[in-house]
Amino acid sequence: MKIGRVAGTVVSTISAPIFDHRRLLLCDLLTPAGEPTGDYTIAVDVVDAGAGETVLILDEGTGARQIMGWTVAPIRAVVVGIIDDIDV
C-alpha cells in the first residue's frame, strides 16, 4: 500500500469497459511523513476521494482487480481509503 495526495482526475475518451462510470485519479505519492516524492500514479477511485485529499492506494494488480470484482482487467492501483491523519 502507498500513501498519496489526489492531484486531479484523468479523462479518457476511449477506455476498457471496466472503467465505465469510474473516476481515474492522478495521485502524487507521499513519504510516510507526508512529503511528496515527485512520483505519480493513476488509480481507480472506489471511495469518492476529491482533489487535495490524502488517500491510501492499493498498488498491487491482483488485489486491485479483486476489489473491482474482476479476475482479468487492466488495473494496477485502486484508491481504497481517505486518510484523516498520519502519525509517524
Stockholm file with secondary structure:
# STOCKHOLM 1.0

chainA/1-88         MKIGRVAGTVVSTISAPIFDHRRLLLCDLLTPAGEPTGDYTIAVDVVDAGAGETVLILDEGTGARQIMGWTVAPIRAVVVGIIDDIDV
#=GR chainA/1-88 SS CEEEEEEEEECCSSCCGGGTTCCEEEEEEECTTSCEEEEEEEEEESSCCCTTCEEEEEECHHHHHHHHTCSSCSCCEEEEEECSCCCC
#=GC SS_cons        CEEEEEEEEECCSSCCGGGTTCCEEEEEEECTTSCEEEEEEEEEESSCCCTTCEEEEEECHHHHHHHHTCSSCSCCEEEEEECSCCCC
//
